[in-house]
Amino acid sequence: MSVALIAAFIALAILFPQTTTELIDRGRTYVTFYFNWWYVGLAASFLIFLVGLALSKYGSLKLGNDEDKPEFGYFTWFAMLYAAGQGIGIIFWSIAEPIMHLSHGTPFSSAVGDGEAADVAMRLAYFHWGLNAWAIYCIVALSLALMAYRYGKPLSIRYTLYPILGERVNGWIGNLIDIIAVFATLFGIATSLGLGVQQINAGLNYLWGVPVSSLVQVALIGVITVLALISVLTGLKRGIKYLSQANMWLTFLLLAFFFIFGPTRYIIGGFLDSMGDYLRTVIPLSFYTGSNATAANGVDSWQDSWQGWWTVFYWGWWMSWAPFVGVFVARVSKGRTIREFIFGVVGVSSLLSFVWLSAYGGTALFEELFGSGGISDAVSNDVSLALYATFSAMDLGIVGVLAGFFGTILVATYFITSSDSGTLVITTILSEGDPHPLSRHRIFWGVMEGGIAAVLLLVGGTWALSTLQTAAILSALPFSVIMVLMAFSILRAVQQDSFFREQYSLKSIPEGKSR
C-alpha cells in the first residue's frame, strides 16, 4: 500500500508537474490559514507535557528493565541524535533565518536592519530550533522507547498506541498508522535532502564554479544516495555510528572556526543575550498565532504569511521528521531514565542548537551590521548561499575557502546520515519493528527517498524551496493526530506501569515482516 501510494504521487508529479505544484500550493494555503493554531498549540502542549512528566515521580522509570545500562556513552548518544534531528536543516537555516528576519522584518518588531532587528532575529531563530522543536521529536521517541524497551513491544509506530488501542494495532488501524508515519517520514526527509543538495550545489559553485542547476542537484542526490545506501547496509553500530561521530567532529571544527576567526566577543555576548531573551519570551511565542491580524486581513495578510512560512513550516517539518527521528533516537536510548531522556533530548540538544545559531547566525549578523555586508542581498537572491556569503564577507582568503570546503563536506555528511538513518527507520516501521530489516528493503526505500527529493526539486523549479516546505507541512498534518494519541498512551502506560509490565511480559513479540 505504501509503495503504491508513493508511486502514484511520483507518477502524477512527473506527468502533470504544473497541476501537482498548484495542488501542493493550495494545500499549503489551506493548512496554514485554517490549522496554524493546531501546529502552534501542539508544539506548546508537548513541551509542557514532557517537562511535567520529567519532574514527576514517573521520571525515574527506565526505558528498559531496571538493571539495564545505556548502550552508548553521552558523546556518541548526543552525536547520533543531533545528527539525525537537526543536521542539514540547521546548516541551511542557521544563517539564512536570522538574516531574513533582519532584512525583511517580523510581526514582533517594526525594526529592520538594525541592532533591535538583530535581537528579534536571534530570538526567533532560538525559538524555532529550541525546546519546542525537540519536544516534538521527544514525544515520538519516548513513546517508542517506552513501549519497546520497558514493555517488550516491537519498535514500530503502531505499538506506541498499544496502551489505548490494545490488540487493534495489529489490524487495519495499525497498518494505517504505519502508512501515515512512512509518508510523513519520506516527505520530511525529502524536504531536508532537497535543502541539503541545494546547499551542496551552492558550495561547489563557491569553491569550483560548478553551475547551480536542477540537473546538478539531481545528480548530487544520486551520488549521495548511493553513499547513504552503503552506510545503511553496514548497520547502526558501524556506518551510521561513525558518520555521526564524524559529523560531530566536523561540527566542532566549524564552530571553532567561527569562534576563532569570527567576532568572538560578539558571539559569546550574543549567546547570553539571546538565551535570556529566549527564556523570557518562549511562553508567549509558543502560543502566538496572529489571530487578530489574520481575522482582519484574511489569508493574504503579511502576518499570516509570516506565520505560515516560518513557525507553521518549522513545526510541520519537525512533525514530519518525528517518526524518523523518534525511531532512531529510541534505538540508541535504551537504559536511560525518562527524566534523563527528556532533559537530554529536549534540553541538551536545544543548548547545542543555541551555540550553533550564535556562532553561525551571530557571525553573519555582525558582518551585516558592522562589517562589509552583502549577506542579505545574497540570501535574497538564493537562500542556499547564506553560509558561503558569510565566508566571503569575513574576507579571510584561503582560510575562508578552506572553511567553505569543510562546510560543504559537513553538509554532505549530514545529508548521508539523514538519508541512511531515514532508510533504516522506514524499513524498521514497515517490518513491524524488526531491528534488522532486509537489505533489499533498505536499498528500495533509500532509492525512494532520493527519488522523492529529486521529484520535488524538479516539480518546484524556481519555487523549489516553497514546494519542499509545503510538502513537510502537509505530510505532518495526519501524523500530528497520532502524536496527540501518543501523549495519552505514554501517560496511561506510566500510570499503570506494573500492570503493563506484567501484561506485556506474557505476550510474545510478533516476528518482523515487511508489508
C-alpha atoms as one frame of an Amber mdcrd trajectory, in Angstrom:
protein
   0.000   0.000   0.000   2.786   2.459   0.919   4.638   1.687  -2.308   1.517
   2.124  -4.450   0.597   5.497  -2.957   4.108   6.886  -3.238   4.468   5.589
  -6.806   1.181   7.285  -7.676   2.462  10.604  -6.292   5.720  10.370  -8.238
   3.849   9.489 -11.452   1.431  12.407 -11.000   4.300  14.811 -10.352   6.224
  13.679 -13.447   3.225  13.571 -15.807   1.455  16.693 -14.528   4.087  18.912
 -12.855   2.107  22.151 -13.061  -1.042  20.555 -11.657   0.970  18.960  -8.857
   2.584  22.271  -7.957  -0.791  24.031  -7.893  -2.329  21.329  -5.692   0.600
  21.484  -3.266   0.377  25.283  -3.097  -3.376  25.229  -2.464  -2.893  22.649
   0.234  -0.313  24.805   1.975  -2.548  27.887   1.839  -5.468  25.967   3.320
  -3.470  24.304   6.098  -1.508  27.377   7.189  -4.678  29.507   7.257  -7.067
  27.101   8.977  -4.711  24.922  11.029  -1.906  27.203  12.174  -3.473  27.154
  15.666  -3.240  23.351  15.651   0.502  23.251  14.920   1.256  26.040  17.397
  -0.901  24.573  20.158   0.536  21.083  19.778   4.175  22.186  19.974   3.480
  24.155  23.153   1.420  21.353  24.700   4.062  18.709  24.012   6.720  20.793
  25.761   4.546  21.359  28.836   3.608  17.679  28.971   7.231  16.488  28.785
   8.524  18.899  31.420   5.733  17.827  33.762   6.461  14.150  33.120  10.199
  14.570  33.697   9.632  16.331  37.017   7.016  13.829  38.180   7.579  10.559
  40.042   7.451   8.757  36.685  10.676  10.417  35.600  12.712   7.731  37.371
  11.290   4.881  35.258  13.854   3.222  32.995  13.447   2.846  29.248  14.159
  -0.828  29.708  14.495  -3.169  32.639  15.510  -1.562  35.915  19.017  -3.040
  35.655  19.642  -2.000  32.029  22.539   0.360  31.295  22.798   2.768  28.330
  24.328   1.198  25.241  26.134   4.386  24.154  28.095   6.997  26.077  26.880
  10.596  26.262  29.106  11.923  23.472  28.076   9.242  20.988  24.424   9.488
  22.084  24.249  13.243  21.559  26.166  12.972  18.284  23.790  10.395  16.848
  20.531  12.031  17.911  21.694  15.523  16.936  22.919  14.400  13.526  19.554
  12.756  12.926  17.471  15.581  14.408  18.772  18.858  13.046  21.795  18.260
  10.847  21.116  19.503   7.326  18.340  21.859   8.359  20.289  23.922  10.846
  23.253  24.291   8.480  20.857  25.633   5.860  18.869  27.966   8.126  21.271
  28.965  10.946  22.420  31.943   8.898  19.564  32.328   6.427  16.829  32.661
   9.041  18.384  35.415  11.204  19.462  37.324   8.091  15.978  37.130   6.552
  14.356  38.299   9.792  16.909  41.114   9.999  16.336  42.361   6.461  12.616
  41.663   5.990  11.242  42.289   9.469   8.852  40.261  11.625   5.416  40.783
  13.201   7.126  41.281  16.575   9.010  44.488  15.799   8.958  47.340  13.309
  12.765  47.425  13.291  14.591  46.351  10.128  18.340  46.191   9.513  19.498
  47.423  12.920  20.502  46.098  16.335  16.936  45.725  17.572  16.033  43.731
  14.465  19.079  41.519  15.072  17.937  40.808  18.640  14.477  39.798  17.415
  16.006  37.696  14.632  18.067  35.616  17.058  15.167  35.288  19.482  13.019
  33.770  16.751  15.815  31.518  15.499  16.271  30.183  19.048  12.527  29.645
  19.285  12.291  27.686  16.030  15.304  25.471  16.812  14.895  25.128  20.562
  12.742  23.446  23.179   9.511  23.245  21.181  11.226  21.594  18.226  12.920
  18.937  20.321   9.738  18.368  22.338   8.026  17.322  19.094  10.760  14.776
  18.454  10.794  13.637  22.062   7.095  12.687  22.184   7.545  10.116  19.429
  10.953   8.917  20.624   9.797   8.489  24.218   6.649   6.583  23.288   8.673
   4.224  21.083  11.451   3.635  23.616   8.967   3.113  26.434   6.923   0.524
  24.555   9.911  -1.261  23.010  12.324  -1.472  25.916  10.141  -1.377  29.012
   7.103  -3.249  27.746   8.672  -5.515  25.146   6.793  -4.384  22.057   8.352
  -4.118  18.576   9.979  -0.803  17.689   7.206   0.338  15.364   4.931   3.381
  15.366   1.732   1.329  15.640   2.750  -0.109  19.013   3.107   3.326  20.599
  -0.704   3.341  20.840  -0.997  -0.148  22.336  -1.898   1.125  25.832  -5.043
   2.799  24.464  -5.903   0.640  21.419  -4.792  -2.805  22.564  -4.704  -5.621
  20.004  -6.412  -3.426  17.415  -2.964  -2.114  16.455  -2.336  -5.478  14.794
  -5.145  -4.907  12.278  -6.014  -2.289   9.692  -5.724   0.518  12.260  -2.075
  -0.369  12.828  -1.453  -0.569   9.085  -2.935   2.906   8.642  -0.803   4.312
  11.473   2.391   2.934   9.931   1.481   4.173   6.427   0.871   7.706   7.760
   4.203   7.561   9.605   6.037   6.412   6.467   4.509   9.202   4.390   5.442
  11.837   6.952   8.970  10.456   7.190   9.532  10.264   3.435   8.393  13.802
   2.737  10.085  15.227   5.828  13.403  13.670   4.841  12.884  14.661   1.197
  12.487  18.272   2.342  15.789  18.127   4.203  17.573  16.341   1.362  16.297
  18.949  -1.075  17.594  21.773   1.131  20.887  19.964   1.656  21.567  19.316
  -2.008  20.834  22.965  -2.843  23.452  23.991  -0.303  25.987  21.440  -1.558
  25.463  22.794  -5.077  25.997  26.334  -3.762  29.195  25.177  -2.032  30.558
  23.552  -5.182  29.786  26.743  -7.065  31.576  28.794  -4.395  34.627  26.514
  -4.438  34.985  25.432  -8.065  32.391  27.280 -10.109  30.092  24.280 -10.615
  26.847  25.695 -12.086  23.785  25.904  -9.838  21.017  23.980 -11.589  18.325
  21.369 -11.022  20.226  18.822 -13.093  23.358  19.197 -10.976  21.281  18.869
  -7.822  19.541  15.718  -9.059  22.949  14.234  -9.938  24.171  15.078  -6.424
  21.112  13.382  -4.936  22.002  10.264  -6.917  25.643  10.202  -5.798  24.931
  10.826  -2.137  22.020   8.379  -2.096  24.461   5.664  -3.182  26.841   6.636
  -0.371  23.947   6.623   2.106  22.951   3.132   0.958  26.477   1.884   1.593
  26.281   3.359   5.090  22.841   1.936   5.922  23.812  -1.539   4.720  26.670
  -1.612   7.243  24.210  -1.077  10.104  23.662   1.175  13.105  26.854   0.372
  15.009  29.211   0.811  12.077  28.476   3.166   9.191  25.799   5.293  10.864
  27.648   5.478  14.186  30.984   6.501  12.657  29.427   9.009  10.269  27.522
  10.586  13.168  30.755  10.918  15.142  32.491  12.409  12.096  29.623  14.908
  11.812  30.117  15.991  15.381  33.870  16.499  14.975  33.326  18.485  11.772
  30.676  20.498  13.597  33.181  21.315  16.353  35.757  22.253  13.705  33.397
  24.725  12.012  32.259  26.095  15.368  35.909  26.630  16.322  36.432  28.430
  13.014  33.675  30.942  13.770  34.813  31.459  17.356  38.476  31.938  16.353
  38.147  33.898  13.119  34.746  35.457  13.686  33.635  38.167  16.123  34.321
  36.108  19.255  33.206  38.692  21.792  30.036  39.399  19.827  29.225  35.671
  19.529  29.651  34.964  23.251  27.794  38.102  24.332  25.082  37.432  21.768
  24.664  33.884  23.046  23.986  35.113  26.586  21.741  37.963  25.399  19.756
  35.672  23.121  19.462  32.953  25.754  17.965  35.399  28.251  15.712  36.916
  25.608  14.536  33.469  24.536  13.780  32.274  28.077  11.848  35.500  28.704
   9.695  35.170  25.577   9.425  31.411  24.933   5.978  31.124  26.555   4.254
  33.953  24.630   5.988  32.899  21.407   4.839  29.314  21.943   1.197  30.413
  21.861   1.368  33.151  19.198  -0.931  32.641  16.167  -1.501  36.219  14.955
  -5.264  35.627  15.066  -6.313  39.285  15.108  -4.266  40.182  12.035  -5.493
  37.099  10.189  -9.133  37.740  11.035  -8.866  41.357   9.906  -6.896  40.850
   6.696  -7.604  37.286   5.607  -5.301  34.620   4.267  -3.109  37.050   2.336
  -2.177  39.172   5.337   1.543  39.638   5.898   1.336  38.416   9.482  -0.412
  35.221   8.439   2.081  34.716   5.632   4.969  35.057   8.092   3.438  32.543
  10.476   2.862  30.060   7.654   6.337  30.354   6.131   8.165  30.232   9.448
   6.616  28.811  12.621   3.999  26.578  10.953   6.596  25.343   8.455   9.052
  24.509  11.211   6.518  22.724  13.425   5.206  20.821  10.408   8.761  19.932
   9.387   9.601  18.670  12.882   6.382  16.638  12.972   7.082  15.091   9.578
  10.581  14.209  10.794   9.317  12.938  14.148   8.700   9.295  13.109  12.205
   9.118  11.643  13.965  10.889  14.492  11.776   9.154  17.059  12.609   5.624
  15.924  16.293   6.446  15.573  16.595   8.207  18.945  14.652   5.418  20.644
  17.022   2.808  19.198  20.057   4.492  20.771  18.462   5.358  24.140  17.757
   2.046  25.855  18.663   2.043  29.538  18.135   5.746  30.253  15.502   7.038
  32.653  12.548   9.023  31.356  13.867  12.105  33.152  17.366  11.708  31.708
  15.907  11.060  28.279  13.673  14.154  28.246  16.295  16.530  29.626  18.893
  15.110  27.245  16.797  15.107  24.079  14.967  18.389  24.748  17.372  20.339
  26.950  20.905  19.446  25.871  20.031  19.240  22.178  18.422  22.686  22.336
  21.539  24.061  24.003  23.674  22.664  21.173  21.381  24.369  18.681  21.709
  27.684  20.517  25.513  27.531  20.436  25.387  26.720  16.730  22.966  29.553
  15.957  25.043  32.050  17.926  28.239  31.094  16.120  26.864  30.897  12.578
  23.979  33.352  12.734  25.773  35.715  15.106  28.772  35.994  12.780  26.514
  36.729   9.812  24.576  39.392  11.726  27.831  41.053  12.849  29.188  41.143
   9.292  25.895  42.518   8.010  25.596  45.210  10.695  29.228  46.180  11.274
  31.280  44.554   8.521  31.310  44.501   4.740  27.708  43.257   4.499  26.235
  41.813   1.338  24.863  38.698   3.044  21.241  39.916   2.946  21.446  40.560
  -0.787  22.931  37.114  -1.405  20.249  35.416   0.701  17.506  37.358  -1.071
  18.784  36.004  -4.390  19.397  32.436  -3.202  18.826  31.207   0.364  21.312
  28.352  -0.083  24.158  30.887  -0.453  23.869  32.110   3.148  26.810  30.139
   4.553  29.158  30.941   1.671  28.160  34.604   1.571  29.179  34.770   5.235
  32.573  33.220   4.483  33.056  35.794   1.712  32.059  38.683   3.986  34.619
  37.563   6.573  37.295  38.101   3.888  39.797  35.552   5.186  41.337  34.481
   1.888  42.461  30.872   1.744  41.178  30.274   5.300  37.680  31.208   4.155
  37.976  28.887   1.158  39.028  26.007   3.420  36.109  26.777   5.710  33.822
  26.637   2.688  35.284  23.264   1.730  34.777  21.771   5.198  31.320  23.347
   5.376  30.354  21.578   2.157  31.754  18.293   3.475  29.722  18.778   6.651
  26.513  19.307   4.666  27.293  16.164   2.650  27.926  14.004   5.718  24.745
  15.261   7.378  22.959  14.524   4.098  24.247  10.938   4.190  23.397  10.352
   7.864  19.891  11.776   7.404  19.301   9.560   4.397  20.742   6.350   5.827
  19.070   6.823   9.208  15.772   7.597   7.497  16.046   4.485   5.355  16.710
   2.332   8.407  13.733   3.843  10.208  11.280   3.390   7.316  12.261  -0.233
   6.821  12.005  -0.817  10.579   8.468   0.620  10.617   7.373  -1.440   7.624
   8.917  -4.576   9.145   6.732  -4.113  12.250   9.672  -3.181  14.425  12.271
  -5.654  13.168  15.597  -4.024  14.193  17.387  -5.730  11.294  15.259  -5.193
   8.167  16.215  -6.956   4.960  18.962  -5.371   2.847  16.808  -5.275  -0.305
  14.178  -3.284   1.579  16.826  -0.805   2.758  18.017  -0.345  -0.824  14.491
   0.136  -2.179  13.443   2.759   0.378  16.780   4.546   0.196  16.254   4.988
  -3.534  12.662   6.139  -2.921  13.854   8.887  -0.543  16.257  10.259  -3.122
  13.619   9.928  -5.845  11.013  11.956  -3.964  13.561  14.676  -3.145  14.519
  14.868  -6.837  10.872  14.999  -7.949  10.036  17.805  -5.502  13.036  19.811
  -6.710  12.168  19.338 -10.374   8.449  19.995  -9.928   9.111  23.095  -7.849
  11.515  24.591 -10.392  12.355  28.142  -9.354   9.935  27.685  -6.437  11.639
  24.504  -5.238  12.146  25.831  -1.699   8.440  26.652  -1.395   7.482  23.196
  -2.697   9.790  21.477  -0.209   8.422  23.487   2.708   4.850  22.779   1.683
   5.458  19.037   1.396   6.688  18.964   5.000   3.696  20.936   6.329   1.085
  18.827   4.527   2.592  15.431   5.343   2.730  16.326   9.049  -0.982  17.069
   9.484  -2.332  13.498   9.704   0.632  12.307  11.749   0.095  15.106  14.276
  -3.164  13.427  15.320  -1.237  10.227  16.061   1.219  12.248  18.146  -1.602
  13.501  20.365  -2.677   9.903  20.951   0.962   9.032  21.754   0.965  11.523
  24.627  -2.156   9.927  26.118  -0.619   6.495  25.582   2.579   7.477  27.430
   0.576   8.845  30.340  -1.555   5.715  30.659   1.457   3.418  30.405   3.483
   5.113  33.150   0.474   5.468  35.447  -0.163   1.722  35.195   3.458   0.640
  34.813   3.251  -2.511  36.953   0.116  -3.716  35.171   1.521  -3.170  31.698
   4.881  -4.708  32.598   3.122  -7.849  33.758   0.679  -7.966  30.849   3.227
  -7.352  28.137   5.728  -9.795  29.534   3.171 -12.560  28.921   2.710 -11.677
  25.244   5.095 -12.763  22.537   6.522 -10.143  20.221   5.326 -10.645  16.631
   8.115 -11.508  14.236   9.102  -8.660  11.924   7.663  -8.832   8.461   7.546
  -6.290   5.691   4.375  -5.007   4.094
